[in-house]
Amino acid sequence: MGRGDGSGRLVSPAEADDNGTGILHVDMDAFYASVEQLDDPSLRGRAIIIGAPESRSVVSSASYEARRFGVRSAMPVGQAMRLCPTAIVVPPHFERYLEMSSRVMHIFREVTPLVEPLSIDEAFLDVRGARRLWGSPGRIARMLRQRVVDETGLTCSVGVAATKHVAKMASTLSKPDGLLIVAAADTAAFLGPRSVRALWGVGPKASEALESRGIRTIADILEAPRDVLDRALGPAMGDRVWHLARGLDAREVDTERVEKSVGHEETFHEDIADTAILRSELRRLADRVGARLRGSGWEASTVAIKVRFADFTTISRSQTLSEPTAVGQRIGDAAHDLFRSVDRSLPVRLIGVRAERLRPAGSSAPTLWDDDEGWRRIEDALDGATARFGRGAVTRATLLGARGGGTLPSSPPAPRPDPG
């Protein structure tokens, strides 16, 4: 399996066999870091870390030059700098990343309308219906990679296969700036020697459960009795792994796929024990979550909070709402309710608010009485002020000067850190 630093990279030769394929997984290479290097040529070829310069911040992304020292996404910046002392820490510019993501996704949709974005920097494409226009899947992948470079200045890695799962594995192996094609007839040979950790959706705990039973490769899964998989992983996951190991993946490219959740979190410069400050920060984050929901046309059915203590212990709590909402006040109220249930014996290092189980706004049945009508009008006015003057131009009076010791930048408006 290829590593995050680009070692172990596999790519296909020109005119590799692509019979039976039709699914592409396109993944931008070290996306955040690559955008920063694109905008500042002096950073090219340098080890750079995307994150706040404070050691308590976490790495959002890192260039491949930094990854070769062991730097990884979600690692504390302080730890990353100890691993790579020569790295340059660059603050994130999330609006710029969103702009470049939009340009990349537009290129994808010019090739085929069947595009399923997985995050800000990766997507599945079904090109089976685009053959007559653009050629075979392998030819389409090469053309697409060249267009991304020519039109954005960024590179991407592409996996081509018969299924989504194998295509995603192939793109990971080809990084950075590579193309790996797995013909349908070659699927079993491709999968067999791969680690069980390479299976998409099989996390560390599931991998450890398999490895503890001597099941270390996908070939080992094929030889394992079905009941062994079920006992190790549970019937649902066992069934899924049994099928994936055989190259069986019935999932189609879903153009209607929506973001599963929207959230923001803050890491404090200094651990905070003051309840008033923490509640104020929850309110601030809830307002930002509500604004993002309204801007995207979604409502949330569930609100969750995340709390990380000084000893790095992390807990989460969630609450299902009586009615879906995009109102920041309602989200903040739920966050406060959840926070009251948290047993805090230590100061807090990080706090976050997340909206989950999203659905299109207005899809709920109308009610006779709207308890949020007043707040909805206020927040609509705030949205207008933000659009005109920028975020932070208008805020709650109770939030002014409320941050004790300051906070580090919140998490980006993307589903995950950039591991590519």
Backbone torsions as a table, in degrees:
resi	resn	phi	psi	omega
1	MET	NA	133.7	177.9
2	GLY	-65.3	151.6	179.9
3	ARG	-98.9	166.2	-178.4
4	GLY	-65.6	-14.0	179.9
5	ASP	-94.0	4.6	176.9
6	GLY	93.8	-5.9	177.3
7	SER	-74.0	155.3	-177.8
8	GLY	74.4	18.8	-174.8
9	ARG	-68.7	137.0	176.0
10	LEU	-122.7	134.6	176.8
11	VAL	-136.2	157.3	-179.0
12	SER	-89.1	147.1	174.7
13	PRO	-72.1	165.6	177.0
14	ALA	-58.0	140.7	178.7
15	GLU	59.9	34.7	175.7
16	ALA	-63.7	151.8	-179.2
17	ASP	-63.0	124.4	177.3
18	ASP	-122.5	24.2	179.9
19	ASN	-62.4	136.1	176.8
20	GLY	80.4	2.2	179.7
21	THR	-93.5	176.9	178.6
22	GLY	171.4	-5.0	178.8
23	ILE	-111.0	129.3	176.8
24	LEU	-111.1	137.5	166.2
25	HIS	-114.1	117.1	-177.6
26	VAL	-108.7	126.3	-176.9
27	ASP	-130.8	120.8	178.5
28	MET	-68.1	145.7	-175.6
29	ASP	-86.1	119.5	177.7
30	ALA	40.5	59.0	-163.0
31	PHE	-54.7	-55.1	-177.0
32	TYR	-60.3	-46.5	-179.0
33	ALA	-64.1	-38.6	-179.1
34	SER	-66.6	-36.9	177.0
35	VAL	-64.9	-41.7	178.5
36	GLU	-64.1	-39.0	178.5
37	GLN	-70.2	-31.6	176.0
38	LEU	-65.9	-43.1	-176.9
39	ASP	-78.3	-24.1	178.9
40	ASP	-130.2	91.2	-175.9
41	PRO	-57.0	-21.8	179.5
42	SER	-66.5	-15.5	-180.0
43	LEU	-89.0	-9.8	-176.9
44	ARG	-65.5	135.5	-179.2
45	GLY	77.4	3.3	-178.4
46	ARG	-102.3	155.9	173.3
47	ALA	-79.6	112.5	-179.6
48	ILE	-125.9	147.5	178.8
49	ILE	-121.2	128.1	177.3
50	ILE	-93.1	117.8	-179.3
51	GLY	167.7	174.8	175.4
52	ALA	-73.1	146.6	-176.8
53	PRO	-67.4	-17.5	-179.3
54	GLU	-67.8	140.3	-174.3
55	SER	-64.7	-20.3	-178.5
56	ARG	-82.0	-12.4	176.9
57	SER	-70.6	169.0	177.2
58	VAL	-116.0	157.3	-179.0
59	VAL	-75.6	122.7	174.5
60	SER	-82.9	-35.1	178.7
61	SER	-164.3	167.2	176.9
62	ALA	-150.1	148.6	176.9
63	SER	-70.1	162.8	-179.9
64	TYR	-63.9	-28.8	177.6
65	GLU	-62.4	-36.8	177.9
66	ALA	-78.1	-34.9	-177.7
67	ARG	-63.7	-27.7	179.6
68	ARG	-67.4	-13.6	175.6
69	PHE	-95.3	2.1	179.8
70	GLY	99.0	5.2	178.9
71	VAL	-71.5	135.1	-178.6
72	ARG	-136.8	157.0	174.5
73	SER	-60.6	147.2	178.9
74	ALA	73.9	1.4	175.5
75	MET	-79.7	141.3	174.9
76	PRO	-56.6	138.7	-178.4
77	VAL	-59.1	-37.6	178.6
78	GLY	-58.7	-44.3	177.8
79	GLN	-64.6	-41.6	-179.9
80	ALA	-61.3	-39.5	-179.7
81	MET	-70.7	-29.5	175.4
82	ARG	-69.3	-35.7	177.8
83	LEU	-72.1	-35.3	-176.2
84	CYS	-135.5	79.4	-174.4
85	PRO	-61.7	-22.9	-178.0
86	THR	-87.0	-0.7	-176.6
87	ALA	-67.1	149.9	175.4
88	ILE	-102.2	125.8	178.1
89	VAL	-88.8	122.5	-177.3
90	VAL	-115.7	126.2	178.7
91	PRO	-65.6	145.2	-177.7
92	PRO	-73.0	150.4	176.7
93	HIS	-127.9	80.3	-169.4
94	PHE	-65.8	-33.0	178.5
95	GLU	-63.1	-37.4	178.1
96	ARG	-66.9	-39.3	179.2
97	TYR	-64.9	-39.8	178.1
98	LEU	-64.1	-38.9	178.4
99	GLU	-62.0	-46.1	-179.6
100	MET	-68.6	-36.1	176.3
101	SER	-60.4	-42.7	179.6
102	SER	-61.1	-39.7	179.6
103	ARG	-66.0	-41.0	-179.6
104	VAL	-66.0	-46.2	-179.8
105	MET	-63.4	-32.2	176.7
106	HIS	-63.4	-41.0	176.9
107	ILE	-61.2	-44.2	179.6
108	PHE	-57.6	-45.0	-175.1
109	ARG	-73.6	-16.8	172.7
110	GLU	-77.1	-19.5	177.5
111	VAL	-86.5	-42.6	178.7
112	THR	-154.1	143.3	175.6
113	PRO	-75.2	-11.9	-176.5
114	LEU	-89.9	79.9	-178.2
115	VAL	-122.1	130.5	177.3
116	GLU	-120.2	97.3	176.8
117	PRO	-65.9	132.7	175.4
118	LEU	-95.3	-28.9	-179.1
119	SER	-164.8	-167.8	-177.5
120	ILE	-64.7	-22.0	-170.9
121	ASP	-131.6	16.5	177.7
122	GLU	-152.2	154.5	-178.4
123	ALA	-159.5	155.0	168.3
124	PHE	-95.9	144.0	174.6
125	LEU	-128.3	133.4	171.8
126	ASP	-100.2	110.2	-175.4
127	VAL	-108.6	14.8	-178.5
128	ARG	-63.5	-31.9	179.2
129	GLY	-88.4	0.4	-177.6
130	ALA	-103.1	5.9	-176.2
131	ARG	-59.5	-45.3	-175.7
132	ARG	-65.5	-27.9	-179.0
133	LEU	-86.4	-41.6	-170.4
134	TRP	-117.3	-15.7	-177.5
135	GLY	109.5	-164.8	-176.1
136	SER	-69.8	163.3	179.1
137	PRO	-56.1	-39.5	177.8
138	GLY	-63.7	-41.6	178.4
139	ARG	-65.4	-40.1	178.6
140	ILE	-62.8	-42.1	-179.6
141	ALA	-61.7	-42.6	179.2
142	ARG	-65.5	-43.1	178.5
143	MET	-62.3	-41.7	-178.6
144	LEU	-64.6	-44.6	179.2
145	ARG	-59.7	-41.0	-179.7
146	GLN	-68.2	-38.9	178.7
147	ARG	-64.1	-40.7	179.7
148	VAL	-61.4	-44.0	178.1
149	VAL	-63.9	-48.4	-175.5
150	ASP	-64.6	-37.6	-172.0
151	GLU	-96.7	-15.1	179.3
152	THR	-127.1	-19.6	-175.5
153	GLY	81.4	5.5	-178.9
154	LEU	-108.5	157.7	177.5
155	THR	-108.3	157.5	177.3
156	CYS	-139.8	161.9	175.1
157	SER	-115.7	142.3	-173.3
158	VAL	-130.7	132.4	170.2
159	GLY	-108.0	136.1	-179.2
160	VAL	-122.1	126.6	-177.0
161	ALA	-158.3	-175.9	179.5
162	ALA	-85.3	-20.1	-177.5
163	THR	-133.4	162.7	179.2
164	LYS	-63.1	-43.6	-175.7
165	HIS	-61.3	-47.1	-178.3
166	VAL	-70.3	-36.4	178.1
167	ALA	-62.3	-40.5	179.5
168	LYS	-67.2	-41.9	176.2
169	MET	-60.4	-40.5	-177.9
170	ALA	-66.4	-41.1	-179.9
171	SER	-64.9	-37.3	178.4
172	THR	-62.9	-42.5	-180.0
173	LEU	-67.2	-26.6	-174.7
174	SER	-88.9	-3.3	-175.2
175	LYS	-74.6	145.1	-1.4
176	PRO	-94.2	159.1	171.3
177	ASP	54.2	49.0	-178.0
178	GLY	-133.0	172.2	177.8
179	LEU	-136.5	125.6	177.5
180	LEU	-129.2	122.3	-178.2
181	ILE	-108.1	130.9	176.7
182	VAL	-119.2	102.3	177.7
183	ALA	-61.5	151.7	-177.1
184	ALA	-55.1	-40.0	-178.2
185	ALA	-69.7	-18.1	-177.4
186	ASP	-98.3	4.3	-173.4
187	THR	-60.0	-47.4	-177.3
188	ALA	-62.5	-43.3	-179.8
189	ALA	-66.0	-33.9	178.4
190	PHE	-69.1	-44.4	-174.6
191	LEU	-73.8	-40.7	-169.1
192	GLY	-45.2	-53.7	-174.3
193	PRO	-81.1	-3.4	-176.7
194	ARG	-74.2	148.7	176.7
195	SER	-65.0	150.2	175.4
196	VAL	-60.6	-23.9	179.5
197	ARG	-70.4	-14.1	179.3
198	ALA	-81.3	-14.4	-179.1
199	LEU	-66.2	129.2	-177.9
200	TRP	-66.3	122.9	178.2
201	GLY	94.3	-4.4	176.7
202	VAL	-96.6	106.1	-175.3
203	GLY	-82.0	-177.6	-176.9
204	PRO	-59.3	-41.7	-177.5
205	LYS	-65.9	-43.5	178.3
206	ALA	-64.6	-40.0	178.7
207	SER	-62.7	-42.1	178.9
208	GLU	-64.0	-38.0	178.5
209	ALA	-62.9	-38.8	177.9
210	LEU	-71.2	-45.9	-176.7
211	GLU	-64.3	-31.9	178.7
212	SER	-66.0	-17.4	177.5
213	ARG	-103.5	15.2	178.1
214	GLY	79.5	11.6	-179.8
215	ILE	-98.7	97.7	-172.3
216	ARG	-110.6	-25.7	180.0
217	THR	-120.7	167.0	177.4
218	ILE	-65.6	-32.4	175.2
219	ALA	-61.1	-36.0	177.7
220	ASP	-64.8	-35.9	177.8
221	ILE	-62.0	-40.6	-178.8
222	LEU	-62.6	-30.7	-178.1
223	GLU	-88.8	-14.5	-176.0
224	ALA	-77.2	138.3	174.4
225	PRO	-60.6	146.9	-176.4
226	ARG	-59.2	-38.4	-177.6
227	ASP	-67.9	-25.3	176.1
228	VAL	-67.0	-42.8	177.3
229	LEU	-62.9	-42.7	-178.5
230	ASP	-64.3	-40.1	179.6
231	ARG	-69.0	-35.6	-178.0
232	ALA	-74.6	-37.5	-169.8
233	LEU	-117.9	-12.4	-170.4
234	GLY	93.4	153.6	-174.5
235	PRO	-59.4	-41.9	-176.2
236	ALA	-66.7	-51.3	179.4
237	MET	-67.9	-36.7	177.8
238	GLY	-59.9	-41.9	178.1
239	ASP	-64.3	-41.9	-179.5
240	ARG	-63.5	-46.1	-179.3
241	VAL	-65.3	-39.1	177.7
242	TRP	-56.3	-44.5	-179.2
243	HIS	-72.0	-45.0	-177.7
244	LEU	-62.3	-37.4	-179.9
245	ALA	-63.1	-23.7	178.7
246	ARG	-96.5	8.9	179.5
247	GLY	75.5	16.9	-177.8
248	LEU	-97.1	117.4	-179.0
249	ASP	-149.2	104.1	-174.5
250	ALA	-82.8	-3.1	-176.8
251	ARG	-66.4	128.9	176.4
252	GLU	-92.6	162.5	173.2
253	VAL	-67.2	123.2	-172.3
254	ASP	-107.8	103.8	-178.2
255	THR	-74.7	-12.4	-179.9
256	GLU	-98.3	6.3	-178.0
257	ARG	-59.1	134.1	-178.6
258	VAL	-117.2	158.8	176.0
259	GLU	-59.0	133.5	-176.2
260	LYS	-75.8	-26.8	-176.9
261	SER	-159.6	163.7	177.0
262	VAL	-133.4	128.5	-178.0
263	GLY	-151.9	163.2	172.5
264	HIS	-139.5	147.6	176.0
265	GLU	-143.6	158.5	-178.8
266	GLU	-131.5	138.3	171.9
267	THR	-105.3	127.7	-176.9
268	PHE	-81.7	146.0	174.2
269	HIS	-59.9	-39.2	177.9
270	GLU	-129.4	144.9	179.3
271	ASP	-59.1	139.1	-173.2
272	ILE	-114.8	130.1	174.9
273	ALA	-110.3	-15.1	-175.7
274	ASP	-69.3	115.5	-177.3
275	THR	-61.6	-39.1	-178.5
276	ALA	-61.9	-41.9	179.0
277	ILE	-65.4	-43.1	-178.9
278	LEU	-65.7	-40.3	177.5
279	ARG	-66.0	-37.8	177.5
280	SER	-64.0	-40.0	179.1
281	GLU	-67.0	-38.4	175.4
282	LEU	-60.2	-40.8	179.5
283	ARG	-64.8	-42.4	179.1
284	ARG	-61.3	-45.9	-179.3
285	LEU	-66.1	-39.1	178.5
286	ALA	-62.3	-39.2	177.4
287	ASP	-62.6	-39.5	179.2
288	ARG	-67.9	-40.1	177.3
289	VAL	-62.5	-45.4	178.6
290	GLY	-59.9	-41.7	179.8
291	ALA	-63.1	-40.1	179.1
292	ARG	-67.9	-37.6	176.9
293	LEU	-61.7	-47.6	-178.8
294	ARG	-64.4	-39.3	-180.0
295	GLY	-65.6	-27.3	-178.9
296	SER	-98.1	-4.1	179.3
297	GLY	77.1	32.2	-178.7
298	TRP	-120.9	159.2	169.2
299	GLU	-126.8	155.0	-178.4
300	ALA	-113.0	141.8	176.8
301	SER	-96.5	-16.7	-177.1
302	THR	-135.5	141.4	174.8
303	VAL	-116.9	135.9	179.0
304	ALA	-129.9	150.5	172.5
305	ILE	-122.2	156.6	176.8
306	LYS	-128.4	133.4	179.7
307	VAL	-132.1	125.2	175.6
308	ARG	-115.2	127.4	-176.1
309	PHE	-90.2	175.9	-176.0
310	ALA	-60.3	-28.6	179.8
311	ASP	-90.9	12.4	178.0
312	PHE	75.4	2.1	170.6
313	THR	-62.7	132.9	-175.7
314	THR	-125.4	132.0	177.6
315	ILE	-127.8	159.5	175.7
316	SER	-136.8	150.2	176.8
317	ARG	-136.6	147.3	179.4
318	SER	-138.5	157.6	-178.4
319	GLN	-144.4	130.6	175.6
320	THR	-84.8	131.4	-177.1
321	LEU	-82.5	156.0	177.3
322	SER	-67.9	-32.4	176.2
323	GLU	-140.3	142.6	176.1
324	PRO	-59.5	149.8	-176.7
325	THR	-151.1	157.5	168.4
326	ALA	-124.9	15.8	-177.6
327	VAL	-86.7	120.4	-177.9
328	GLY	-59.5	-36.1	179.4
329	GLN	-61.5	-44.9	179.8
330	ARG	-66.1	-41.1	178.6
331	ILE	-63.3	-41.8	178.6
332	GLY	-65.1	-39.0	177.4
333	ASP	-60.3	-43.6	179.2
334	ALA	-64.8	-40.3	178.7
335	ALA	-61.9	-40.5	177.8
336	HIS	-64.7	-40.9	177.5
337	ASP	-59.6	-43.9	-179.8
338	LEU	-66.3	-39.7	-178.0
339	PHE	-64.3	-33.6	178.9
340	ARG	-63.6	-24.9	-178.8
341	SER	-84.9	-3.0	-176.5
342	VAL	-87.7	128.4	176.2
343	ASP	-83.6	110.2	-175.3
344	ARG	-107.8	98.8	174.8
345	SER	-96.2	-11.5	-180.0
346	LEU	-128.2	156.9	173.1
347	PRO	-61.3	162.1	-175.0
348	VAL	-102.0	133.0	179.5
349	ARG	-95.2	-39.1	-175.8
350	LEU	-141.6	146.2	175.8
351	ILE	-141.5	145.1	-177.3
352	GLY	-148.3	156.8	176.7
353	VAL	-128.8	136.0	-178.6
354	ARG	-137.6	138.5	174.1
355	ALA	-101.2	130.9	-174.4
356	GLU	-128.5	173.2	-177.6
357	ARG	50.4	64.8	-175.9
358	LEU	-77.7	151.0	175.6
359	ARG	-148.2	156.6	-179.9
360	PRO	-58.1	138.4	179.8
361	ALA	-60.5	138.2	177.8
362	GLY	82.5	5.0	-177.6
363	SER	-83.6	-10.0	178.4
364	SER	-79.0	155.8	176.4
365	ALA	-64.9	138.0	-179.4
366	PRO	-63.6	148.3	178.3
367	THR	-111.6	159.7	-179.3
368	LEU	-69.9	-29.7	-176.1
369	TRP	-133.9	129.5	-178.7
370	ASP	-106.0	101.0	-179.0
371	ASP	-64.8	-21.8	-176.2
372	ASP	-97.6	6.9	-173.0
373	GLU	-56.7	-46.0	-178.5
374	GLY	-63.1	-46.9	179.4
375	TRP	-66.1	-32.6	179.5
376	ARG	-64.1	-40.3	178.1
377	ARG	-65.1	-42.1	179.3
378	ILE	-61.9	-45.7	-176.6
379	GLU	-71.5	-30.3	172.7
380	ASP	-61.9	-41.0	177.7
381	ALA	-65.6	-39.3	176.7
382	LEU	-63.6	-39.3	176.9
383	ASP	-59.9	-41.6	178.9
384	GLY	-64.5	-40.8	178.5
385	ALA	-65.6	-38.7	179.1
386	THR	-64.8	-42.8	179.7
387	ALA	-61.5	-33.5	-175.9
388	ARG	-86.7	-40.8	-170.9
389	PHE	-114.8	-8.2	-179.7
390	GLY	99.9	156.9	-178.1
391	ARG	-65.7	135.8	179.6
392	GLY	97.2	-9.6	179.6
393	ALA	-65.4	-35.4	176.7
394	VAL	-128.9	132.8	179.8
395	THR	-149.6	172.4	177.7
396	ARG	-67.0	140.8	176.6
397	ALA	-61.8	-33.4	-177.7
398	THR	-68.8	-15.1	-179.0
399	LEU	-93.4	-11.9	-177.0
400	LEU	-66.3	122.9	177.3
401	GLY	68.2	19.9	-172.9
402	ALA	-84.8	-16.9	-172.6
403	ARG	-76.7	113.8	178.2
404	GLY	-80.7	114.4	178.2
405	GLY	77.5	-0.7	177.4
406	GLY	80.7	166.3	177.7
407	THR	-132.5	160.6	174.0
408	LEU	-87.6	163.0	-176.7
409	PRO	-55.5	143.7	-178.9
410	SER	-76.0	169.7	-178.2
411	SER	-63.8	150.2	-177.3
412	PRO	-71.3	160.7	178.1
413	PRO	-78.8	54.4	179.5
414	ALA	-135.2	153.4	-175.0
415	PRO	-63.8	-21.4	-176.2
416	ARG	-158.5	164.7	169.7
417	PRO	-62.9	163.3	-175.6
418	ASP	-89.8	100.8	-179.9
419	PRO	-89.1	-9.3	-170.6
420	GLY	-68.9	NA	NA
